[in-house]
Amino acid sequence: MVGLGNPEPRYAPTRHNIGFMVVDQLARHNDAGWHTDHRVHGELALATIAGAEVVLAKPMTYMNRSGVTALALLAQAELPTERMLVVVDDFLLDFGRLRFRRHGSDGGHNGLASVVEKLRSTEFPRLRCGIGGPADGEDVIDYVLSSFGADEEVDGLVERSCAGIEVHIEEGIEAAMNRFNGT
């Protein structure tokens, strides 16, 4: 499970870091502690989720180099790409909407583009978390690097993402898609 984000504290509360927020919450829910693993250029936590041992990962390479961690993690664990779920922000989805996908393109997201490039594959599941879009004339980069508004229920988005991931682990991607896509 790879949550995408940027490692510096100044990015922690930003929309672009929703992937980090989700895997951090999964770690908290499951009493999993983070440690730095230089071999994968990231932070890792081992959690038991829905009865399965899951490696949670946060790339420390910045968003546009997230694929470095994804590739190293899969190689270290000797797992195929289909066994990795990537959690990412999506400004093309309304705030709070979730979209699980079995595979697909990067959709213009630099973090996913890096993962696709390094893995040389689009065949990995992903969870896109809707962060809403910028206002007319607002720069996309400024928007995704901004903090959530006081009226946005970030905790609810993170909790629903965690619930969807638990369904994905326990029952598979189809069940997660059926129950959470569009909500």
MDAnalysis code that builds the backbone (N, CA, C; Angstrom):
import MDAnalysis as mda
import numpy as np

u = mda.Universe.empty(549, n_residues=183, atom_resindex=np.repeat(np.arange(183), 3), trajectory=True)
u.add_TopologyAttr("name", ["N", "CA", "C"] * 183)
u.add_TopologyAttr("resid", np.arange(1, 184))
u.add_TopologyAttr("resname", ["MET", "VAL", "GLY", "LEU", "GLY", "ASN", "PRO", "GLU", "PRO", "ARG", "TYR", "ALA", "PRO", "THR", "ARG", "HIS", "ASN", "ILE", "GLY", "PHE", "MET", "VAL", "VAL", "ASP", "GLN", "LEU", "ALA", "ARG", "HIS", "ASN", "ASP", "ALA", "GLY", "TRP", "HIS", "THR", "ASP", "HIS", "ARG", "VAL", "HIS", "GLY", "GLU", "LEU", "ALA", "LEU", "ALA", "THR", "ILE", "ALA", "GLY", "ALA", "GLU", "VAL", "VAL", "LEU", "ALA", "LYS", "PRO", "MET", "THR", "TYR", "MET", "ASN", "ARG", "SER", "GLY", "VAL", "THR", "ALA", "LEU", "ALA", "LEU", "LEU", "ALA", "GLN", "ALA", "GLU", "LEU", "PRO", "THR", "GLU", "ARG", "MET", "LEU", "VAL", "VAL", "VAL", "ASP", "ASP", "PHE", "LEU", "LEU", "ASP", "PHE", "GLY", "ARG", "LEU", "ARG", "PHE", "ARG", "ARG", "HIS", "GLY", "SER", "ASP", "GLY", "GLY", "HIS", "ASN", "GLY", "LEU", "ALA", "SER", "VAL", "VAL", "GLU", "LYS", "LEU", "ARG", "SER", "THR", "GLU", "PHE", "PRO", "ARG", "LEU", "ARG", "CYS", "GLY", "ILE", "GLY", "GLY", "PRO", "ALA", "ASP", "GLY", "GLU", "ASP", "VAL", "ILE", "ASP", "TYR", "VAL", "LEU", "SER", "SER", "PHE", "GLY", "ALA", "ASP", "GLU", "GLU", "VAL", "ASP", "GLY", "LEU", "VAL", "GLU", "ARG", "SER", "CYS", "ALA", "GLY", "ILE", "GLU", "VAL", "HIS", "ILE", "GLU", "GLU", "GLY", "ILE", "GLU", "ALA", "ALA", "MET", "ASN", "ARG", "PHE", "ASN", "GLY", "THR"])
u.atoms.positions = np.array([
    [0.861, -1.154, 0.000],
    [0.000, 0.000, 0.000],
    [0.904, 1.211, 0.000],
    [0.865, 2.003, -1.063],
    [1.739, 3.165, -1.183],
    [0.881, 4.421, -1.229],
    [1.004, 5.252, -0.208],
    [0.325, 6.542, -0.192],
    [1.256, 7.587, -0.761],
    [0.770, 8.345, -1.741],
    [1.637, 9.341, -2.363],
    [1.496, 10.695, -1.673],
    [2.624, 11.396, -1.591],
    [2.669, 12.712, -0.975],
    [4.069, 13.275, -1.058],
    [4.285, 14.367, -0.352],
    [5.591, 15.009, -0.283],
    [6.078, 14.975, 1.161],
    [7.386, 14.732, 1.373],
    [7.880, 14.450, 2.716],
    [8.066, 15.622, 3.675],
    [8.201, 16.814, 3.236],
    [8.492, 17.912, 4.167],
    [7.269, 18.277, 5.011],
    [7.500, 18.675, 6.274],
    [6.378, 19.040, 7.155],
    [5.467, 20.116, 6.568],
    [6.010, 21.037, 5.784],
    [5.170, 22.106, 5.221],
    [4.113, 21.566, 4.268],
    [4.324, 20.350, 3.742],
    [3.347, 19.755, 2.827],
    [2.320, 18.881, 3.542],
    [2.565, 18.568, 4.812],
    [1.721, 17.616, 5.539],
    [0.226, 17.915, 5.443],
    [-0.222, 19.167, 5.612],
    [-1.669, 19.411, 5.596],
    [-2.250, 19.698, 4.215],
    [-1.473, 19.495, 3.164],
    [-1.937, 19.903, 1.833],
    [-2.747, 18.817, 1.130],
    [-3.505, 19.245, 0.153],
    [-4.361, 18.353, -0.630],
    [-3.542, 17.254, -1.313],
    [-2.347, 17.605, -1.759],
    [-1.494, 16.661, -2.481],
    [-1.032, 15.514, -1.577],
    [-1.178, 15.675, -0.264],
    [-0.695, 14.674, 0.676],
    [-1.792, 13.778, 1.217],
    [-2.937, 13.721, 0.574],
    [-4.025, 12.881, 1.078],
    [-3.593, 11.406, 1.114],
    [-2.731, 10.986, 0.199],
    [-2.225, 9.608, 0.219],
    [-1.469, 9.308, 1.496],
    [-0.616, 10.242, 1.938],
    [0.096, 10.090, 3.204],
    [-0.899, 10.048, 4.358],
    [-1.903, 10.931, 4.314],
    [-2.881, 10.997, 5.404],
    [-3.614, 9.671, 5.564],
    [-3.942, 9.036, 4.449],
    [-4.680, 7.768, 4.499],
    [-3.800, 6.661, 5.072],
    [-2.574, 6.514, 4.597],
    [-1.733, 5.431, 5.135],
    [-1.323, 5.717, 6.574],
    [-1.177, 6.994, 6.935],
    [-0.914, 7.330, 8.340],
    [-2.079, 6.879, 9.220],
    [-3.299, 7.106, 8.754],
    [-4.474, 6.698, 9.528],
    [-4.562, 5.174, 9.632],
    [-4.266, 4.477, 8.547],
    [-4.247, 3.014, 8.596],
    [-3.227, 2.530, 9.623],
    [-2.069, 3.170, 9.664],
    [-1.042, 2.798, 10.638],
    [-1.549, 3.044, 12.059],
    [-2.192, 4.190, 12.292],
    [-2.725, 4.496, 13.631],
    [-3.799, 3.489, 14.039],
    [-4.713, 3.184, 13.128],
    [-5.794, 2.236, 13.416],
    [-5.253, 0.865, 13.806],
    [-4.073, 0.529, 13.308],
    [-3.538, -0.813, 13.489],
    [-2.262, -0.842, 14.328],
    [-2.043, 0.228, 15.084],
    [-0.884, 0.314, 15.983],
    [0.430, -0.030, 15.298],
    [0.590, 0.457, 14.083],
    [1.810, 0.188, 13.311],
    [2.712, 1.417, 13.371],
    [3.962, 1.198, 13.699],
    [4.927, 2.290, 13.770],
    [5.710, 2.430, 12.474],
    [6.058, 3.659, 12.159],
    [6.826, 3.952, 10.937],
    [8.318, 3.860, 11.199],
    [9.052, 3.404, 10.206],
    [10.510, 3.446, 10.250],
    [11.025, 3.773, 8.850],
    [12.178, 4.388, 8.797],
    [12.791, 4.740, 7.523],
    [13.520, 3.529, 6.965],
    [13.291, 3.262, 5.690],
    [14.000, 2.184, 4.999],
    [14.689, 2.805, 3.790],
    [15.980, 3.004, 3.906],
    [16.740, 3.664, 2.845],
    [16.788, 2.845, 1.562],
    [16.599, 1.528, 1.687],
    [16.617, 0.677, 0.490],
    [15.455, 0.988, -0.440],
    [14.336, 1.441, 0.118],
    [13.165, 1.748, -0.718],
    [12.916, 3.253, -0.800],
    [13.805, 4.042, -0.204],
    [13.677, 5.503, -0.238],
    [12.335, 5.949, 0.324],
    [11.973, 5.361, 1.473],
    [10.689, 5.723, 2.041],
    [10.560, 5.308, 3.483],
    [9.400, 5.612, 4.023],
    [9.036, 5.172, 5.362],
    [8.060, 4.018, 5.220],
    [8.235, 2.998, 6.076],
    [7.401, 1.806, 6.018],
    [6.792, 1.518, 7.383],
    [5.632, 0.899, 7.349],
    [4.988, 0.395, 8.557],
    [4.345, -0.936, 8.192],
    [4.431, -1.902, 9.088],
    [3.815, -3.208, 8.870],
    [2.557, -3.266, 9.722],
    [1.413, -3.479, 9.059],
    [0.129, -3.500, 9.765],
    [-0.640, -4.754, 9.402],
    [-1.498, -5.170, 10.309],
    [-2.440, -6.248, 10.017],
    [-3.793, -5.585, 9.782],
    [-4.265, -5.667, 8.536],
    [-5.514, -5.025, 8.143],
    [-6.426, -6.101, 7.570],
    [-7.618, -6.198, 8.126],
    [-8.596, -7.199, 7.679],
    [-7.967, -8.596, 7.649],
    [-7.117, -8.876, 8.646],
    [-6.503, -10.187, 8.780],
    [-5.296, -10.437, 7.896],
    [-4.894, -9.456, 7.110],
    [-3.748, -9.628, 6.220],
    [-2.596, -8.717, 6.644],
    [-1.367, -9.226, 6.520],
    [-0.206, -8.384, 6.773],
    [-0.001, -7.484, 5.561],
    [0.076, -6.189, 5.829],
    [0.175, -5.196, 4.763],
    [1.343, -4.277, 5.062],
    [2.163, -4.019, 4.050],
    [3.220, -3.035, 4.171],
    [2.648, -1.701, 3.706],
    [2.687, -0.718, 4.596],
    [2.283, 0.640, 4.260],
    [3.548, 1.407, 3.921],
    [3.489, 2.235, 2.887],
    [4.684, 2.964, 2.464],
    [4.368, 4.413, 2.137],
    [5.332, 5.277, 2.499],
    [5.294, 6.691, 2.126],
    [6.630, 7.009, 1.452],
    [6.627, 7.257, 0.147],
    [7.868, 7.627, -0.530],
    [8.428, 8.931, 0.034],
    [9.720, 8.973, 0.257],
    [10.377, 10.188, 0.733],
    [11.142, 10.849, -0.410],
    [10.690, 10.593, -1.620],
    [11.378, 11.054, -2.831],
    [10.699, 12.250, -3.475],
    [9.626, 12.741, -2.901],
    [8.729, 13.745, -3.466],
    [7.840, 13.092, -4.513],
    [6.728, 13.748, -4.736],
    [5.657, 13.191, -5.557],
    [6.139, 12.717, -6.930],
    [6.881, 13.554, -7.629],
    [7.232, 13.222, -9.013],
    [8.293, 12.136, -9.143],
    [8.729, 11.559, -8.015],
    [9.676, 10.432, -8.051],
    [9.158, 9.254, -7.227],
    [7.859, 9.198, -7.005],
    [7.244, 8.148, -6.183],
    [7.489, 6.750, -6.721],
    [7.683, 6.629, -8.008],
    [7.908, 5.333, -8.632],
    [9.164, 4.643, -8.140],
    [10.154, 5.422, -7.716],
    [11.402, 4.847, -7.187],
    [11.073, 3.959, -5.983],
    [10.250, 4.473, -5.080],
    [9.870, 3.707, -3.888],
    [8.991, 2.525, -4.255],
    [8.015, 2.742, -5.125],
    [7.105, 1.659, -5.513],
    [7.879, 0.490, -6.120],
    [8.801, 0.777, -7.027],
    [9.592, -0.265, -7.673],
    [10.473, -1.000, -6.660],
    [11.170, -0.253, -5.812],
    [12.053, -0.870, -4.814],
    [11.259, -1.715, -3.829],
    [10.089, -1.246, -3.432],
    [9.260, -1.981, -2.483],
    [8.778, -3.305, -3.072],
    [8.299, -3.265, -4.307],
    [7.846, -4.497, -4.956],
    [8.994, -5.483, -5.152],
    [10.161, -4.970, -5.519],
    [11.328, -5.843, -5.712],
    [11.740, -6.484, -4.386],
    [11.755, -5.681, -3.319],
    [12.152, -6.190, -2.001],
    [11.172, -7.248, -1.504],
    [9.888, -7.022, -1.727],
    [8.862, -7.963, -1.258],
    [8.611, -9.100, -2.245],
    [9.215, -9.010, -3.426],
    [9.046, -10.000, -4.486],
    [7.562, -10.201, -4.816],
    [6.880, -9.079, -5.043],
    [5.460, -9.099, -5.367],
    [5.216, -8.533, -6.760],
    [4.171, -9.004, -7.431],
    [3.811, -8.441, -8.727],
    [3.105, -7.090, -8.535],
    [3.070, -6.293, -9.569],
    [2.462, -4.964, -9.498],
    [0.998, -5.017, -9.065],
    [0.304, -6.087, -9.404],
    [-1.126, -6.202, -9.081],
    [-1.383, -6.267, -7.577],
    [-0.351, -6.529, -6.785],
    [-0.507, -6.659, -5.329],
    [-0.277, -5.337, -4.599],
    [-0.035, -4.268, -5.342],
    [0.220, -2.963, -4.734],
    [-0.967, -2.042, -4.998],
    [-1.440, -1.371, -3.956],
    [-2.478, -0.345, -4.101],
    [-1.817, 1.004, -3.881],
    [-2.046, 1.933, -4.805],
    [-1.510, 3.288, -4.689],
    [-2.660, 4.217, -4.315],
    [-2.460, 5.034, -3.287],
    [-3.468, 5.987, -2.816],
    [-2.990, 7.387, -3.202],
    [-3.850, 8.120, -3.907],
    [-3.427, 9.376, -4.512],
    [-4.562, 10.399, -4.508],
    [-4.188, 11.668, -4.540],
    [-5.172, 12.750, -4.656],
    [-5.630, 12.877, -6.110],
    [-6.842, 13.422, -6.294],
    [-7.350, 13.671, -7.650],
    [-8.199, 14.931, -7.636],
    [-7.700, 15.998, -8.257],
    [-8.440, 17.257, -8.283],
    [-9.547, 17.246, -9.334],
    [-9.609, 16.198, -10.147],
    [-10.696, 16.086, -11.122],
    [-11.944, 15.458, -10.512],
    [-11.817, 14.940, -9.303],
    [-12.967, 14.381, -8.581],
    [-13.444, 15.407, -7.554],
    [-14.750, 15.520, -7.397],
    [-15.297, 16.391, -6.368],
    [-14.717, 16.012, -5.019],
    [-14.612, 17.001, -4.139],
    [-14.074, 16.733, -2.815],
    [-14.864, 15.612, -2.151],
    [-14.138, 14.652, -1.594],
    [-14.750, 13.575, -0.832],
    [-15.121, 12.344, -1.627],
    [-15.111, 12.426, -2.948],
    [-15.460, 11.253, -3.761],
    [-14.271, 10.312, -3.830],
    [-14.565, 9.028, -3.894],
    [-13.523, 8.004, -4.004],
    [-13.675, 7.281, -5.327],
    [-12.558, 6.829, -5.868],
    [-12.599, 6.030, -7.086],
    [-11.495, 4.978, -7.042],
    [-11.897, 3.742, -6.800],
    [-10.976, 2.608, -6.909],
    [-10.912, 2.210, -8.369],
    [-9.724, 1.857, -8.831],
    [-9.529, 1.350, -10.190],
    [-8.588, 0.151, -10.126],
    [-8.874, -0.822, -10.973],
    [-8.054, -2.028, -11.058],
    [-6.708, -1.705, -11.715],
    [-6.738, -0.793, -12.678],
    [-5.543, -0.370, -13.424],
    [-5.936, 0.858, -14.225],
    [-5.010, 1.416, -14.978],
    [-5.348, 2.558, -15.821],
    [-4.184, 3.503, -16.014],
    [-4.463, 4.582, -16.692],
    [-3.426, 5.568, -17.003],
    [-3.103, 6.402, -15.762],
    [-2.133, 7.274, -15.902],
    [-1.765, 8.149, -14.790],
    [-2.729, 9.322, -14.661],
    [-3.562, 9.548, -15.660],
    [-4.544, 10.627, -15.602],
    [-3.933, 12.009, -15.436],
    [-2.671, 12.165, -15.824],
    [-2.006, 13.452, -15.697],
    [-1.427, 13.727, -14.315],
    [-1.476, 12.743, -13.428],
    [-0.944, 12.917, -12.074],
    [0.539, 12.561, -12.075],
    [1.389, 13.482, -11.654],
    [2.839, 13.264, -11.712],
    [3.307, 12.094, -10.856],
    [2.699, 11.902, -9.701],
    [3.075, 10.772, -8.850],
    [2.749, 9.444, -9.504],
    [1.525, 9.329, -10.037],
    [1.156, 8.092, -10.747],
    [2.005, 7.907, -11.996],
    [2.317, 9.002, -12.688],
    [3.162, 8.907, -13.885],
    [4.521, 8.318, -13.536],
    [5.080, 8.729, -12.399],
    [6.359, 8.186, -11.964],
    [6.249, 6.695, -11.660],
    [5.160, 6.286, -10.997],
    [4.963, 4.868, -10.680],
    [4.832, 4.066, -11.973],
    [4.027, 4.540, -12.906],
    [3.848, 3.862, -14.198],
    [5.181, 3.749, -14.922],
    [5.936, 4.832, -14.939],
    [7.229, 4.832, -15.634],
    [8.196, 3.816, -15.021],
    [8.340, 3.828, -13.712],
    [9.301, 2.935, -13.054],
    [8.875, 1.473, -13.138],
    [7.575, 1.213, -12.991],
    [7.094, -0.170, -13.050],
    [6.949, -0.667, -14.483],
    [6.935, 0.273, -15.420],
    [6.688, -0.041, -16.835],
    [5.366, -0.790, -16.990],
    [4.386, -0.318, -16.213],
    [3.092, -0.988, -16.200],
    [2.025, -0.046, -15.649],
    [0.825, -0.208, -16.154],
    [-0.342, 0.479, -15.587],
    [-1.210, -0.517, -14.829],
    [-0.718, -1.743, -14.694],
    [-1.492, -2.844, -14.113],
    [-1.323, -2.929, -12.599],
    [-1.709, -1.876, -11.917],
    [-1.729, -1.890, -10.460],
    [-2.970, -1.122, -10.004],
    [-3.610, -1.599, -8.934],
    [-4.798, -0.908, -8.437],
    [-4.431, 0.433, -7.807],
    [-5.407, 1.334, -7.836],
    [-5.201, 2.624, -7.211],
    [-6.507, 3.121, -6.622],
    [-6.373, 3.952, -5.626],
    [-7.506, 4.647, -5.026],
    [-7.267, 6.126, -5.224],
    [-8.159, 6.745, -5.975],
    [-8.099, 8.190, -6.187],
    [-9.053, 8.837, -5.190],
    [-8.518, 9.783, -4.424],
    [-9.300, 10.497, -3.412],
    [-9.592, 11.899, -3.926],
    [-10.861, 12.216, -4.075],
    [-11.252, 13.508, -4.618],
    [-10.954, 14.658, -3.675],
    [-10.170, 15.623, -4.176],
    [-9.820, 16.805, -3.386],
    [-10.500, 18.057, -3.931],
    [-11.385, 17.891, -4.923],
    [-12.020, 19.047, -5.533],
    [-11.047, 19.766, -6.446],
    [-11.576, 20.658, -7.242],
    [-10.734, 21.348, -8.214],
    [-10.529, 22.810, -7.891],
    [-9.528, 23.408, -8.523],
    [-9.244, 24.820, -8.291],
    [-10.354, 25.705, -8.867],
    [-10.460, 26.896, -8.320],
    [-11.407, 27.880, -8.844],
    [-10.929, 28.340, -10.217],
    [-11.830, 28.866, -11.005],
    [-11.460, 29.388, -12.327],
    [-10.300, 30.359, -12.189],
    [-9.278, 30.128, -13.001],
    [-8.117, 30.994, -13.002],
    [-7.072, 30.655, -11.951],
    [-7.399, 29.759, -11.018],
    [-6.444, 29.379, -9.985],
    [-5.480, 28.337, -10.539],
    [-4.217, 28.486, -10.232],
    [-3.183, 27.568, -10.688],
    [-3.356, 26.208, -10.014],
    [-3.301, 25.144, -10.808],
    [-3.499, 23.789, -10.282],
    [-2.440, 23.440, -9.244],
    [-1.194, 23.773, -9.511],
    [-0.115, 23.442, -8.572],
    [-0.327, 24.159, -7.246],
    [-0.669, 25.443, -7.306],
    [-0.950, 26.176, -6.074],
    [-2.111, 25.534, -5.319],
    [-3.118, 25.087, -6.061],
    [-4.290, 24.489, -5.437],
    [-3.943, 23.184, -4.717],
    [-3.263, 22.265, -5.402],
    [-2.991, 20.968, -4.771],
    [-1.993, 21.099, -3.622],
    [-1.194, 22.150, -3.623],
    [-0.238, 22.369, -2.536],
    [-0.800, 23.268, -1.440],
    [-2.100, 23.555, -1.533],
    [-2.748, 24.355, -0.489],
    [-3.385, 23.429, 0.548],
    [-3.639, 23.986, 1.722],
    [-4.302, 23.234, 2.785],
    [-5.794, 23.130, 2.497],
    [-6.415, 22.132, 3.083],
    [-7.857, 21.976, 2.956],
    [-8.566, 23.120, 3.658],
    [-9.759, 23.453, 3.169],
    [-10.563, 24.488, 3.792],
    [-11.225, 23.978, 5.060],
    [-11.595, 24.908, 5.932],
    [-12.227, 24.558, 7.208],
    [-13.548, 23.832, 6.996],
    [-14.206, 24.066, 5.866],
    [-15.506, 23.440, 5.595],
    [-15.383, 22.058, 4.955],
    [-14.165, 21.627, 4.658],
    [-13.961, 20.327, 4.017],
    [-13.717, 19.266, 5.089],
    [-14.484, 18.203, 5.033],
    [-14.421, 17.120, 6.018],
    [-13.290, 16.139, 5.664],
    [-12.071, 16.571, 5.888],
    [-10.906, 15.753, 5.545],
    [-10.899, 14.451, 6.339],
    [-11.223, 14.524, 7.623],
    [-11.232, 13.316, 8.449],
    [-12.210, 12.291, 7.897],
    [-13.360, 12.745, 7.438],
    [-14.344, 11.837, 6.850],
    [-13.829, 11.196, 5.574],
    [-13.151, 11.980, 4.741],
    [-12.565, 11.453, 3.506],
    [-11.517, 10.396, 3.832],
    [-10.671, 10.674, 4.804],
    [-9.621, 9.725, 5.186],
    [-10.254, 8.449, 5.752],
    [-11.242, 8.583, 6.611],
    [-11.883, 7.406, 7.210],
    [-12.590, 6.550, 6.154],
    [-13.297, 7.174, 5.216],
    [-13.954, 6.404, 4.152],
    [-12.926, 5.718, 3.267],
    [-11.809, 6.385, 3.019],
    [-10.727, 5.769, 2.241],
    [-10.197, 4.534, 2.957],
    [-9.987, 4.646, 4.264],
    [-9.512, 3.499, 5.057],
    [-10.528, 2.361, 5.021],
    [-11.808, 2.692, 5.151],
    [-12.848, 1.659, 5.100],
    [-12.850, 0.973, 3.734],
    [-12.695, 1.744, 2.681],
    [-12.641, 1.167, 1.336],
    [-11.435, 0.259, 1.152],
    [-10.313, 0.671, 1.703],
    [-9.097, -0.141, 1.604],
    [-9.277, -1.454, 2.359],
    [-9.922, -1.408, 3.509],
    [-10.183, -2.644, 4.249],
    [-11.054, -3.595, 3.434],
    [-12.064, -3.061, 2.756],
    [-12.901, -3.897, 1.886],
    [-12.056, -4.459, 0.740],
    [-11.211, -3.620, 0.159],
    [-10.325, -4.065, -0.926],
    [-9.456, -5.237, -0.471],
    [-8.888, -5.129, 0.717],
    [-8.012, -6.183, 1.230],
    [-8.812, -7.449, 1.529],
    [-9.956, -7.284, 2.167],
    [-10.738, -8.431, 2.616],
    [-11.537, -9.104, 1.505],
    [-12.123, -8.305, 0.612],
    [-13.053, -8.849, -0.376],
    [-12.637, -8.635, -1.828],
    [-11.630, -7.805, -2.054],
    [-11.158, -7.578, -3.412],
    [-11.560, -6.223, -3.966],
    [-10.922, -5.890, -5.074],
    [-11.110, -4.573, -5.694],
    [-12.535, -4.371, -6.200],
    [-13.159, -5.435, -6.716],
    [-14.533, -5.299, -7.227],
    [-15.487, -4.850, -6.121],
    [-15.383, -5.472, -4.955],
    [-16.247, -5.100, -3.832],
    [-15.992, -3.650, -3.426],
    [-14.731, -3.248, -3.376],
    [-14.409, -1.864, -3.018],
    [-14.963, -0.896, -4.061],
    [-14.840, -1.248, -5.334],
    [-15.375, -0.396, -6.395],
    [-16.890, -0.266, -6.270],
    [-17.566, -1.388, -6.054],
    [-19.022, -1.376, -5.961],
    [-19.533, -0.573, -4.778],
    [-18.841, -0.634, -3.670],
    [-19.321, 0.038, -2.452],
    [-18.865, 1.481, -2.308],
    [-17.695, 1.823, -2.870],
    [-17.133, 3.138, -2.556],
    [-17.001, 4.071, -3.754],
    [-16.952, 3.573, -4.973],
    [-16.800, 4.487, -6.097],
    [-18.005, 5.407, -6.186],
    [-17.725, 6.674, -6.310],
    [-18.786, 7.653, -6.436],
    [-19.312, 8.177, -5.128],
    [-18.869, 7.598, -3.995],
    [-19.383, 8.100, -2.708],
    [-18.519, 9.221, -2.188],
])
